Amino acid sequence: MRSRYGVFLLTLPSALTWAQVAPPPNYNQKLSDVVVTATRAGTPLDQMTLNTTILTGEVLEAAPDQTIDQVLKNVPGVFLNDVPYYQKDPTGQSINVRGLGYGRTLVLIDGLPANDAFYGTVQWNLVPMSAIDSVEFVRGGVSSLYGNYGMGGVININTKTPQNSSQDIAASYGAFGTGNVAVSKDIVASDAYQMRLSADYFSTAGFQNYATIFPASPNNIKNGMGTDSAANSNIRLENFFKPTADTNAFLRLGYGTMADLSTNYAIAPNLIQTANFAGGTNTQIDVDKKTQVNVFYQQTQFYKQSGSTATSGVDRNQPYINANYTDPYSTLGASAQYTQDLHAAGIDQYILGIDARNITASNTTNNLNANGSGQVVSVDYAQGQQNFYGILGQLKSKSSAIPLEATLGARLDYWTSQTPTLYNAGANGINPQYQNVNSQSKTQLSPSLGLLYQATSDLDLRAAAYQAFHAPSMNNTLRSYGSQTSWNFANPNLTPETMTGFELGSDYRWGAGFAQITAFNNYVQNAVASYALNANNAGDVALAQSLCNATGNPLTGVGNVGICNSKSVNYFTNRQDLLSQGVEFQYHQDLDVHWAVDSGYTYTNTRLTWNATSDPTGSQLGGVPRNMFNSGVTYYPAPSASLSATMHYVGNSWMDTAHLYPVPAYAIIGLRANYQVTQNASVFASVVNLLNRQYITFNQATSSSSYQAGMPQAISVGARVSF
C-alpha cells in the first residue's frame, strides 16, 4: 500500500508500494492523522505553526542514500554536504539548519538527546536506517520547549517498537567495501510487557575524503594517507511496560562503538565507545490529564589521534602521529511534564515542565615530536562541567469566532559553566601554566508565539516568533589542539548565544498533493566562532603569547614561539553577531496511481552583521550555499515494485567568509529500485551519484587543503527478511 504520510517529505520520492497500488491519498484529509511528538504535546501536523516535515519509514526505504544524515541533506533548510558521517572526523558529524551553523540544532532519538555531550555534534552512528520508523523535522526556534540546541529546530528520530514476536534481518553491501547488517528480535510477552533486542554493524573501506581534483590535489595527498575506513556497531535493549491500565513505561540500554581514520592515516585511528541508559513513564491521570517523567545517562570514552607527514629533516615524507587526545565525558539528565486539555476559558491545552542536565568532561592533548619518536613535546589539559536547569509552560488556544489557533510558550533556563582546571605545559607535562578561569552563568528567557489561520479548507497561513539560546560546547571551552599549519585554542570564558527570529509560511493542499512555502529571519547575538589571531594586533599577539607559553611572537614565528610551531593561531570568541534570512519551498504531486513527483528549494542568505575579529561583515558565511534544489520522481510499474530517481543541486558557495576558497555548483543524481519478493522479504538496489560526477562538496574551512571530494558513484544492493 502507498504510505499514508510519506508524501509529507517533499524532497524525496513517495513511499514504495508493497502489496497493491492504491489510489493516491487525499492529503487534506490525512493531515490530521499525523501527530508530531517533537512538540512535547502531540500536535497534529495540520496544526503546526512552524515549518515541519515528516519522513516515514517507507520514504526512508525509497531513498538512494544509505545513512540518515545523507537522507536529511535532501530536506529544504538542511545543510549537510555530500560526505556521509562515517567519512568525516567524529568532531564534525553535525548538522546545520537554515545556515545558523553547526551544533545549533537539537537531534533526538525517541525523544532523548542524540547531540554529543562534549562536541555538540550528532551521533548519527547510534541509529541504523533499518531501525528508524519515522523522522520529524520541526524548523525554527524551539528553545521555549527544549532550551539548549533549540535555535535551528528539532529533529526527532523515532525507532521501531515491538509489533509481534518476530525477527528481522536487513543487510546491504556495495561500493568501497561498504556493508551493513542489522538484526532485531521482538518479544510480545503480553499487553503489559514487550521487548526489542537489536544489533547492527557497519563498515566501509571508504573513498578518498580529501579532494583528488583541483584545487587541493595533488599536494593535499600526503605520503602515508589512505582512504578513510570506518566501522561502527550498536547493541540496544528496549523494554516497554504497562504496570497499570493508565501507565506506560520504558527502559532502554545501549552500547555503541565507532572507529575511523578521520585524518586518512592508518597509523592514527579514532575510537568512540558509548554506553547509554534511558527510562521513563507516561501516566494518564484522567481523560484530559497526563504526566511524563524521563531520565537518561550517557558515558563516552573518546580516544582520538591525528596523523601527519614530515616535511623536513631525516624523516621527510614519513607519516607519524602528531597528537593524541583522551576525552572522557558523561551527561545525566531528567525531565518531568504535566499536560492538561481544558477546552474551556479560551484555552484548549496547557503544559508545565521542568528539566535538568549535567555534563562533566575533561580533555588531555599530547602533542608529539615530528620525528616520530612519540616524545610528548607539550600537553594541554582541561576539566570542567556545565549544568542546565529549565522550567517551561505552554498554552494552546483555538478561537471559535474565527479559524485561528495560537500557541504561546515560554521557558526560563539557568546555565552554569565551571572549569576548575586548565593548563598548558611543556614536554611531558612539565612546568604547567595554569589559567584561573572564573565560573560562567547565564539566565535566559525563551518565549515563543505561533499563529495558524485557516483561510480556506485547503489553505493555511502560519506565523511564528521566538527567542532561543545555545550554550558553547565543551569542545570550544576545553579542547585545544594543533597541527603542522595551525593551532586551535579553547576559550573557557565563552558564554551562550541568543537568537531572536520569526517566520511566515503557507500550506496549500489539494486531493493529489500540496505545496508549502516559508520565509524566515533569524538574528544570533554573541555567536561562538573561531577566528585567526592577527599578528598586527597587539592584543592578539599578547593573547597568542599567553596561549603558546611564548616570549616571542608566535604569529610571525619570531623568537621563542613556545608550543606554537606555526604562524596560524585560532581562538574561540563570542565577538560576532550573525543574521540568517531565507525561503524554503516544498511541493508534492501524485500524477496518477503510477507516478508521483516531489521538489524542494532553499534560499539562504547568512552573514555577519557585527564582528570584532578578522572576518568581514556582510559576506555570505563559509559552508552555506545560497541556493539548493532537490527533485524526485517515483514510478510504480507493478503492485510489488517501485523505481525512484532524485536530483540534488547545490549552488556556488565558499568555504570561508572572506571568499578566498570558492566551491563550484554541482548536481548529483541518485536511483533506487525496490521489489517485494514475498510478503516477508524484499530486495533493493541503489546508486548514489549515478553519473559518477567528480566534484567538490561544500564545506566550512579556511584553507585549500580542506577541500573535500563528494561521494563518488556508489552502487549497493540489499535485502530484508522478517519471519
VOGU-3710 file (C-alpha; in Angstrom, 3 decimals, decimal comma):
1> mrsrygvfll> 0,000/0,000/0,000  1,134/3,558/-0,572  2,306/5,313/2,594  -0,260/7,485/4,296  2,314/10,052/5,396  5,369/9,568/3,227  4,270/12,320/0,890  4,928/14,915/3,590  8,590/14,586/2,700  8,592/16,690/-0,420
11> tlpsaltwaq> 12,204/16,361/-1,444  12,232/12,582/-1,731  10,087/10,101/-3,642  6,782/8,950/-2,270  6,699/5,696/-0,338  7,079/2,464/-2,201  4,227/0,073/-2,810  4,322/-3,314/-1,104  1,064/-5,029/-1,876  -1,199/-3,176/-4,255
21> vapppnynqk> -1,031/0,194/-5,950  -3,771/2,161/-4,231  -5,314/5,453/-5,355  -3,391/8,488/-4,111  -4,488/9,631/-0,669  -6,424/12,832/-0,086  -3,839/14,928/1,726  -6,375/17,378/3,065  -7,978/14,504/4,962  -4,785/12,728/6,008
31> lsdvvvtatr> -3,017/15,679/7,659  -4,902/15,320/10,923  -3,772/11,665/11,160  -0,130/12,723/11,612  0,901/13,668/15,157  4,220/15,449/15,749  5,602/14,135/19,060  8,583/16,514/18,942  6,197/19,264/20,098  6,089/17,535/23,543
41> agtpldqmtl> 2,279/17,653/23,380  1,480/15,573/20,297  0,371/18,270/17,842  -1,409/17,214/14,599  0,605/18,142/11,530  -2,162/20,377/10,199  -1,906/22,485/13,389  1,857/23,150/13,263  2,816/26,839/13,287  6,441/26,057/12,333
51> nttiltgevl> 7,597/24,592/9,021  7,509/20,810/9,582  8,478/17,770/7,515  7,721/14,117/8,309  9,801/11,268/6,871  8,146/7,890/7,239  9,873/4,520/7,186  8,538/3,916/3,685  10,072/7,160/2,483  13,420/6,231/4,015
61> eaapdqtidq> 13,313/2,876/2,244  12,754/4,678/-1,063  15,803/6,936/-0,671  19,022/6,052/-2,577  21,195/7,178/0,356  22,153/4,607/2,984  22,558/6,755/6,124  20,072/9,079/7,800  22,307/12,145/7,548  22,528/11,754/3,773
71> vlknvpgvfl> 18,744/11,400/3,542  18,287/14,569/5,587  20,592/16,550/3,291  17,767/16,469/0,723  15,314/18,249/3,033  14,878/22,021/2,489  16,625/24,043/5,163  19,257/21,392/5,975  22,957/21,966/5,229  24,722/18,605/5,226
81> ndvpyyqkdp> 27,291/18,106/2,491  27,716/15,090/0,237  30,156/13,285/2,526  28,452/10,679/4,764  29,002/10,967/8,501  31,316/7,938/8,621  33,790/9,664/6,283  34,061/12,749/8,486  36,015/13,387/11,618  33,814/12,473/14,609
91> tgqsinvrgl> 34,143/16,071/15,776  32,486/17,234/12,534  29,438/14,950/12,304  26,962/17,719/12,930  24,005/19,395/11,238  23,421/22,952/10,090  19,845/24,221/9,697  18,957/27,494/7,972  22,626/28,477/7,782  22,845/29,111/11,535
101> gygrtlvlid> 25,945/26,950/11,872  26,877/23,550/13,206  25,758/22,387/16,638  22,780/24,743/16,883  20,032/22,211/16,152  18,642/19,601/18,553  18,551/15,975/17,385  16,604/13,404/19,402  16,344/9,630/19,227  12,995/8,590/20,653
111> glpandafyg> 12,710/11,951/22,380  16,130/11,837/24,082  19,219/13,868/23,015  21,494/12,490/20,296  23,763/15,555/20,339  27,199/14,597/21,607  27,644/15,949/25,143  31,210/17,178/24,535  31,363/18,205/20,886  27,743/19,181/20,264
121> tvqwnlvpms> 27,855/17,064/17,110  25,272/14,415/16,210  25,798/10,724/16,923  24,364/9,504/13,612  26,047/6,124/14,110  23,718/5,249/17,018  20,745/4,505/14,796  20,826/2,436/11,557  18,346/3,167/8,793  16,631/-0,197/9,243
131> aidsvefvrg> 15,687/0,697/12,835  14,008/4,012/12,011  10,218/4,176/11,917  9,893/7,892/11,116  11,650/11,243/11,428  10,058/14,520/12,497  11,777/17,753/11,493  10,449/20,981/13,027  12,349/24,076/11,848  12,725/27,296/13,790
141> gvsslygnyg> 13,483/28,283/17,371  12,240/25,625/19,799  14,119/26,725/22,920  10,769/27,503/24,580  10,318/23,718/24,678  13,856/22,313/24,742  16,255/25,067/25,786  19,823/24,485/24,555  20,342/23,484/20,879  16,890/24,897/20,062
151> mggvinintk> 17,966/27,522/17,523  17,635/25,734/14,199  14,815/23,425/15,266  14,413/19,850/16,425  14,811/16,541/14,578  13,201/13,593/16,361  14,155/10,129/15,091  11,513/7,582/16,116  12,714/3,978/16,142  10,589/0,887/15,669
161> tpqnssqdia> 8,802/-0,702/18,610  7,708/-4,343/19,029  4,728/-5,271/16,899  4,679/-9,036/17,394  7,068/-11,808/18,358  9,145/-11,848/15,200  12,664/-11,495/13,848  14,011/-9,073/11,286  17,269/-9,179/9,317  18,429/-6,455/6,943
171> asygafgtgn> 21,732/-6,428/5,079  23,372/-4,467/2,286  26,718/-4,377/0,512  28,176/-2,080/-2,077  30,978/0,049/-3,444  34,136/0,736/-1,403  33,526/-2,401/0,632  30,622/-0,730/2,390  28,428/-3,225/4,198  25,735/-3,109/6,826
181> vavskdivas> 23,825/-5,769/8,718  21,102/-5,197/11,309  19,131/-7,809/13,222  16,310/-7,480/15,715  14,145/-9,732/17,827  10,724/-8,658/19,077  9,070/-10,337/22,020  5,494/-9,520/22,913  5,008/-11,436/26,134  1,711/-9,744/26,982
191> dayqmrlsad> -0,075/-6,416/26,816  1,930/-5,463/29,892  5,419/-6,267/28,571  7,177/-6,107/25,208  10,868/-6,230/24,398  13,013/-5,440/21,378  16,653/-6,546/21,146  18,574/-5,179/18,185  22,160/-5,109/16,961  23,860/-3,672/13,898
201> yfstagfqny> 27,312/-3,486/12,351  28,554/-1,158/9,630  31,948/-0,989/7,934  33,479/0,634/4,899  36,885/0,832/3,260  35,954/4,438/2,451  36,521/6,690/-0,513  39,210/9,373/-0,579  37,911/12,006/1,812  40,341/14,639/0,584
211> atifpaspnn> 39,745/16,053/-2,862  41,722/14,422/-5,680  40,814/17,251/-8,025  41,724/20,926/-8,284  42,454/22,964/-6,215  43,705/20,716/-3,414  45,317/17,950/-5,458  47,925/16,610/-5,689  49,704/18,379/-2,848  46,974/17,563/-0,344
221> ikngmgtdsa> 47,510/13,815/-0,671  50,441/13,059/1,622  52,617/10,014/1,964  51,016/7,515/4,327  47,460/8,595/3,575  44,818/6,118/2,512  41,086/6,025/2,189  39,014/6,891/5,213  37,912/3,488/6,509  35,370/3,310/9,317
231> ansnirlenf> 33,316/0,839/11,320  30,611/1,176/13,933  28,433/-1,215/15,923  25,491/-0,960/18,301  23,501/-3,193/20,566  20,247/-1,979/22,071  17,742/-3,488/24,502  14,341/-1,811/24,732  11,706/-2,776/27,262  8,124/-1,500/27,268
241> fkptadtnaf> 5,930/-1,947/30,304  2,330/-1,265/31,231  2,289/-1,568/35,028  -1,260/-0,203/35,242  -4,080/0,449/32,812  -3,153/4,152/32,778  0,658/3,997/32,820  3,141/3,140/30,091  6,851/2,866/30,893  10,072/2,166/29,023
251> lrlgygtmad> 13,657/1,204/29,801  16,407/1,368/27,164  20,003/0,194/27,433  22,546/0,646/24,671  26,218/0,356/23,835  27,931/1,524/20,679  31,385/1,913/19,197  32,775/3,806/16,249  36,274/3,668/14,807  37,556/5,663/11,837
261> lstnyaiapn> 40,604/7,208/10,210  39,400/10,778/10,022  42,816/12,141/9,023  43,308/9,329/6,478  46,364/7,913/8,276  46,097/4,221/9,167  48,550/4,845/11,996  46,163/7,327/13,659  42,715/5,821/14,315  39,898/7,295/16,387
271> liqtanfagg> 37,732/5,233/18,742  34,477/6,230/20,429  32,799/3,961/22,988  29,376/4,998/24,256  27,097/3,417/26,856  23,658/4,879/27,450  20,601/4,364/29,616  17,128/5,886/29,455  13,857/5,272/31,250  10,533/6,957/31,714
281> tntqidvdkk> 6,816/6,772/32,373  3,717/8,266/30,780  0,645/8,249/33,037  -2,899/9,195/32,042  -4,228/10,700/35,270  -7,631/11,468/33,816  -9,209/11,589/30,397  -7,643/15,033/29,852  -4,601/14,959/32,164  -1,273/13,180/31,871
291> tqvnvfyqqt> 2,249/13,265/33,265  5,581/12,263/31,752  8,847/11,596/33,565  12,134/10,740/31,832  15,720/10,176/32,942  18,810/9,454/30,811  22,538/8,905/31,234  25,354/8,559/28,719  29,035/7,763/29,298  31,532/8,229/26,452
301> qfykqsgsta> 35,216/7,449/26,043  36,764/9,200/23,039  40,323/8,314/22,025  41,457/10,450/19,102  44,711/10,621/17,170  45,822/12,786/14,303  48,454/11,946/11,728  50,765/13,961/9,549  53,661/13,566/7,143  57,065/15,050/7,966
311> tsgvdrnqpy> 58,034/17,902/5,656  61,706/18,215/6,581  64,602/16,506/8,313  65,756/12,897/8,068  62,154/11,688/8,339  60,914/13,815/5,454  57,776/12,337/3,824  57,356/9,756/6,590  53,946/9,616/8,312  53,799/10,000/12,075
321> inanytdpys> 51,262/10,624/14,856  51,465/14,303/15,754  48,926/14,336/18,595  46,601/12,180/20,638  43,578/13,159/22,685  41,708/11,499/25,535  38,192/12,827/26,122  36,087/11,053/28,767  32,711/12,705/29,326  29,230/11,950/30,597
331> tlgasaqytq> 25,793/13,517/30,686  22,957/12,965/33,152  19,516/14,430/32,653  15,925/14,218/33,841  12,614/15,873/32,961  9,022/15,952/34,172  5,973/17,312/32,366  2,280/17,803/33,127  -0,248/18,225/30,294  -3,926/19,064/30,591
341> dlhaagidqy> -6,568/19,515/27,903  -9,050/22,152/29,096  -11,264/23,150/26,162  -12,542/25,966/28,367  -11,972/29,655/29,033  -10,356/30,063/25,635  -7,532/27,628/26,464  -7,509/24,196/24,824  -4,350/22,832/26,426  -1,541/23,827/28,751
351> ilgidarnit> 1,835/22,251/29,553  4,086/22,689/32,567  7,541/21,127/32,615  10,885/21,100/34,343  14,211/19,524/33,411  17,876/19,447/34,393  21,084/18,202/32,798  24,715/17,930/33,875  27,704/17,438/31,560  31,090/16,531/33,014
361> asnttnnlna> 34,158/16,260/30,785  37,917/16,517/30,529  40,406/16,704/27,685  44,069/15,705/27,575  46,005/16,673/24,464  49,503/15,255/23,987  51,389/16,911/21,144  54,148/14,647/19,824  57,545/15,191/18,261  57,599/15,403/14,465
371> ngsgqvvsvd> 60,472/12,880/14,270  58,052/10,054/15,011  59,713/9,142/18,306  56,431/9,534/20,178  58,002/12,017/22,573  55,458/14,380/24,144  56,587/17,931/23,400  53,646/19,718/25,048  50,457/18,951/26,968  47,115/20,743/27,165
381> yaqgqqnfyg> 44,661/19,715/29,886  41,242/20,975/30,903  38,466/19,644/33,098  35,024/21,129/33,719  31,285/20,794/33,771  28,159/22,547/32,541  24,717/22,494/34,164  21,347/23,280/32,614  18,139/23,894/34,568  14,876/24,819/32,863
391> ilgqlkskss> 11,203/25,400/33,595  8,646/25,769/30,817  4,993/26,494/30,183  2,865/26,457/27,042  -0,745/27,378/26,223  -2,750/26,409/23,145  -5,941/28,177/22,168  -8,369/27,899/19,258  -10,835/30,663/18,542  -14,481/29,776/17,951
401> aipleatlga> -15,232/33,096/16,265  -12,509/32,897/13,593  -10,465/29,895/12,366  -7,332/30,960/14,299  -5,134/28,786/16,522  -2,485/30,239/18,822  0,377/28,622/20,741  2,140/30,688/23,407  5,169/29,266/25,184  7,996/30,402/27,434
411> rldywtsqtp> 10,952/28,753/29,103  13,380/30,049/31,712  16,845/28,463/31,628  19,741/28,800/34,036  23,150/27,742/32,691  26,431/27,445/34,580  29,936/26,508/33,484  32,852/25,669/35,771  36,407/24,994/34,609  38,402/24,316/37,790
421> tlynagangi> 41,498/23,037/35,965  43,019/24,277/32,703  46,724/24,435/31,858  49,255/24,360/29,041  52,525/22,557/29,762  55,825/21,770/28,130  57,454/18,416/27,290  55,875/15,513/29,166  53,653/17,945/31,042  56,393/19,789/32,936
431> npqyqnvnsq> 56,062/23,425/34,011  52,278/23,653/33,606  50,917/27,176/33,153  47,571/27,218/34,939  44,786/29,567/33,940  42,449/30,944/36,563  39,032/30,550/34,937  36,051/32,275/36,500  32,774/30,372/36,597  30,263/31,473/33,983
441> sktqlspslg> 26,471/31,612/34,273  23,502/32,936/32,373  19,749/33,119/32,870  17,846/33,026/29,583  14,144/33,566/28,844  12,984/31,918/25,621  9,424/32,953/24,668  7,572/31,886/21,529  4,281/32,674/19,811  2,804/30,712/16,920
451> llyqatsdld> -0,344/31,504/14,924  -2,206/29,349/12,402  -5,066/30,820/10,356  -7,222/28,528/8,214  -8,030/30,830/5,308  -9,945/28,133/3,406  -10,443/24,395/3,733  -7,294/23,962/1,591  -5,138/26,932/2,604  -3,437/27,658/5,957
461> lraaayqafh> -1,372/30,712/6,845  1,349/30,355/9,520  3,355/32,829/11,584  5,749/32,354/14,485  8,139/34,474/16,527  10,643/33,112/19,028  13,776/33,590/21,076  16,319/30,776/21,505  19,712/30,161/23,045  22,686/27,851/22,593
471> apsmnntlrs> 25,496/27,244/25,059  29,083/26,763/23,840  30,131/23,141/23,525  32,840/21,828/25,813  34,903/21,205/22,697  35,078/25,013/22,431  35,762/25,604/26,124  38,111/22,713/26,999  39,839/21,190/23,951  42,965/22,778/22,448
481> ygsqtswnfa> 44,744/21,114/19,544  47,382/21,781/16,912  48,819/20,637/13,595  51,733/21,462/11,323  49,924/24,517/9,984  47,803/25,858/12,835  46,870/25,823/16,496  43,311/25,988/17,807  42,818/27,035/21,412  39,742/26,595/23,595
491> npnltpetmt> 38,203/29,520/25,447  36,764/28,557/28,857  35,189/32,010/29,206  32,666/31,559/26,383  29,001/32,296/27,158  25,748/31,246/25,431  24,441/32,766/22,219  20,962/34,313/21,926  18,785/34,200/18,809  15,627/36,141/18,012
501> gfelgsdyrw> 13,659/35,159/14,941  10,383/34,929/13,115  8,919/33,108/10,140  5,876/33,357/7,872  4,501/30,438/5,885  1,628/28,947/3,988  0,397/25,394/3,347  -1,859/24,670/0,386  -3,329/21,202/-0,051  -5,409/19,554/-2,703
511> gagfaqitaf> -6,564/15,981/-3,202  -3,458/14,848/-5,074  -0,750/16,885/-3,422  0,296/20,013/-1,599  2,782/22,895/-1,532  4,441/24,757/1,341  6,443/27,953/1,448  8,163/29,543/4,457  10,222/32,722/4,835  12,410/33,143/7,915
521> nnyvqnavas> 14,595/35,753/9,626  16,972/34,772/12,474  19,461/37,014/14,300  22,131/35,488/16,587  23,936/37,691/19,105  27,271/36,773/20,719  27,740/33,926/18,244  30,513/31,464/19,089  33,112/31,204/16,317  36,821/30,613/15,867
531> yalnannagd> 38,991/33,332/14,373  42,665/33,669/13,433  44,696/35,944/15,707  46,169/38,936/13,868  49,939/39,457/14,001  49,410/43,221/13,610  47,107/43,453/16,622  48,912/43,958/19,946  46,056/42,356/21,895  46,098/39,270/19,657
541> valaqslcna> 49,888/38,979/19,969  49,672/39,142/23,773  46,926/36,527/23,774  48,997/34,248/21,496  51,987/34,572/23,831  49,827/33,512/26,788  48,260/30,585/24,929  51,551/29,343/23,478  53,769/29,951/26,522  55,904/32,199/24,314
551> tgnpltgvgn> 58,066/35,243/24,861  58,446/35,923/21,152  55,716/36,415/18,568  54,044/33,080/17,727  52,038/34,748/14,962  55,151/35,640/12,950  57,428/32,825/14,113  59,967/35,325/15,524  61,745/34,472/18,778  60,514/31,944/21,310
561> vgicnsksvn> 57,188/30,774/19,847  56,502/28,322/22,685  54,415/25,329/21,675  53,133/27,111/18,548  55,419/25,969/15,750  53,284/27,611/13,079  52,086/31,079/12,172  48,346/30,409/12,464  46,739/30,555/15,914  42,953/30,324/16,217
571> yftnrqdlls> 40,799/31,162/19,220  37,087/30,843/20,005  35,171/34,015/20,919  31,645/35,429/21,297  32,678/38,557/19,407  30,351/38,351/16,417  26,654/38,567/15,513  25,080/36,856/12,517  21,870/37,216/10,521  20,283/34,381/8,544
581> qgvefqyhqd> 17,380/35,019/6,168  15,814/32,777/3,573  12,950/30,943/1,931  12,041/27,230/1,942  9,685/25,723/-0,625  8,307/22,176/-0,828  5,960/20,511/-3,311  4,390/17,115/-3,929  2,047/15,855/-6,631  0,580/12,407/-7,305
591> ldvhwavdsg> 0,097/12,418/-11,063  -1,807/9,127/-11,026  -1,574/5,734/-9,292  1,763/5,042/-11,033  3,624/8,356/-10,902  4,498/10,893/-8,205  6,817/13,904/-8,220  8,480/15,955/-5,454  10,631/19,069/-5,304  12,184/21,402/-2,767
601> ytytntrltw> 14,123/24,656/-2,877  16,126/26,557/-0,250  17,448/30,104/-0,495  19,594/31,177/2,451  21,497/34,411/2,984  23,661/34,218/6,132  26,207/36,878/7,049  27,944/38,548/9,962  26,426/41,907/10,907  28,996/42,771/13,579
611> natsdptgsq> 32,425/41,322/14,108  35,370/42,271/16,312  37,686/39,763/14,637  39,218/39,408/11,195  36,211/38,030/9,258  34,340/40,510/7,044  30,749/41,553/7,713  28,007/41,446/5,090  29,628/38,469/3,349  27,962/35,072/2,912
621> lggvprnmfn> 29,292/32,697/5,568  31,536/29,853/4,529  29,844/26,476/4,183  26,392/27,966/3,456  25,342/27,762/-0,225  22,715/30,375/-1,062  20,765/28,088/-3,395  19,907/24,407/-3,057  17,322/22,438/-5,010  16,008/18,891/-4,844
631> sgvtyypaps> 13,596/16,966/-7,019  12,350/13,403/-7,177  10,128/11,170/-9,248  8,733/7,763/-8,316  7,300/5,174/-10,689  5,211/2,186/-9,586  5,341/-0,244/-12,552  3,768/-3,172/-10,669  1,979/-3,776/-7,369  5,201/-5,015/-5,741
641> aslsatmhyv> 7,827/-2,713/-7,260  8,932/0,900/-7,310  11,659/2,920/-9,002  12,781/6,274/-7,586  15,102/8,921/-9,008  16,384/12,008/-7,173  18,378/15,063/-8,170  20,319/17,122/-5,612  21,638/20,534/-6,734  23,914/22,811/-4,685
651> gnswmdtahl> 24,728/26,280/-5,994  28,031/28,138/-5,869  29,410/28,734/-2,389  32,601/29,481/-0,456  34,428/27,582/2,259  35,351/30,785/4,078  33,661/34,080/4,863  36,469/36,045/3,219  35,584/34,246/-0,053  39,109/33,119/-0,830
661> ypvpayaiig> 38,144/29,473/-1,435  35,216/29,039/-3,856  33,198/25,848/-4,272  31,605/25,426/-7,736  27,964/24,397/-8,098  27,170/20,745/-8,687  24,221/18,398/-9,234  24,022/14,724/-8,243  21,546/12,073/-9,413  20,527/9,006/-7,400
671> lranyqvtqn> 18,433/5,915/-8,168  16,668/3,335/-6,004  14,726/0,216/-7,041  12,639/-1,869/-4,611  10,922/-5,188/-5,140  8,704/-7,109/-2,738  9,592/-10,766/-3,326  7,156/-12,166/-0,766  5,060/-10,722/1,999  8,046/-11,015/4,366
681> asvfasvvnl> 11,005/-10,449/2,041  12,132/-7,516/-0,075  15,236/-6,589/-2,062  16,637/-3,292/-3,275  19,393/-1,755/-5,362  20,559/1,854/-5,182  23,051/4,142/-6,882  24,437/7,331/-5,376  25,974/9,727/-7,914  24,677/7,800/-10,922
691> lnrqyitfnq> 26,849/9,660/-13,436  29,973/9,383/-11,250  30,356/13,144/-11,141  33,720/14,263/-9,743  33,105/17,349/-7,670  33,998/19,309/-4,554  31,225/19,386/-1,967  30,500/22,494/0,057  32,287/22,753/3,372  33,401/25,256/6,013
701> atssssyqag> 37,192/25,697/6,195  39,968/28,263/5,864  42,493/26,595/3,560  42,585/24,809/0,221  43,904/21,693/1,962  40,428/21,229/3,462  38,618/20,839/0,145  36,571/17,630/0,178  35,588/15,388/-2,692  31,910/14,475/-2,689
711> mpqaisvgar> 30,635/10,918/-2,716  31,701/9,114/-5,921  29,406/6,685/-7,705  28,378/4,045/-5,167  26,229/1,043/-6,075  24,755/-1,100/-3,317  22,299/-3,980/-3,071  20,433/-5,267/-0,064  17,636/-7,398/1,297  15,329/-7,524/4,262
721> vsf> 13,566/-10,549/5,714  11,018/-10,736/8,532  9,882/-14,051/9,983
//
